[in-house]
Amino acid sequence: MPLAYFGVMVGGLVGLGAVFPSAALERTNRAIALLNVIGVIGLFLYSVAYLRSLCLLCTGYYVFA
């Protein structure tokens, strides 16, 4: 499964929280978004520092996330 689908799912969950606001869903979305940001930064640093390139699927994940 390409990584960009995970970005689309996270974006959908955050969008769902905007349509149906509640305190519990807001806390959950904040935790998911924080984990997503950490994952995106980690993957970006790994790609640039270790692999010295950006793959197309990773770039799609960064954009959608």
C-alpha positions in Angstrom: 0.0 0.0 0.0 1.5 3.3 -1.0 2.3 5.8 1.8 0.1 8.5 0.3 -3.0 6.6 1.3 -2.1 7.0 5.0 -1.9 10.8 4.4 -5.3 10.7 2.8 -6.7 8.7 5.7 -5.3 11.1 8.3 -6.6 14.1 6.3 -10.0 12.5 6.2 -10.1 11.9 10.0 -9.1 15.5 10.6 -11.9 16.6 8.1 -14.4 14.4 9.9 -13.5 16.1 13.2 -14.2 19.5 11.5 -17.6 18.4 10.3 -18.7 16.7 13.5 -16.9 18.6 16.3 -16.7 17.1 19.8 -14.2 17.3 22.6 -13.2 13.6 22.4 -12.8 13.6 18.6 -10.8 16.8 18.8 -8.3 15.2 21.3 -8.1 12.1 19.1 -7.5 14.1 16.0 -4.8 16.2 17.8 -3.0 13.0 18.8 -3.3 11.5 15.3 -2.0 14.8 13.7 0.9 14.9 16.1 2.0 11.4 15.3 1.5 12.2 11.6 3.8 15.2 11.8 6.4 13.2 13.6 6.2 10.5 11.0 6.4 12.9 8.1 9.4 14.7 9.6 11.1 11.4 10.4 10.6 10.0 6.9 11.7 13.2 5.2 14.9 13.4 7.2 15.6 9.7 6.6 15.0 10.2 2.8 17.1 13.3 2.5 20.0 12.4 5.0 20.3 8.7 4.5 19.0 7.9 1.0 19.9 11.3 -0.4 16.8 11.4 -2.6 13.0 11.7 -2.4 10.9 8.9 -3.8 7.7 9.7 -5.6 5.5 7.8 -3.1 7.1 9.5 -0.1 6.6 12.9 -1.7 2.9 12.1 -2.2 2.7 11.2 1.5 4.2 14.4 2.5 1.8 16.4 0.3 -1.3 14.6 1.4 -0.3 14.5 5.1 
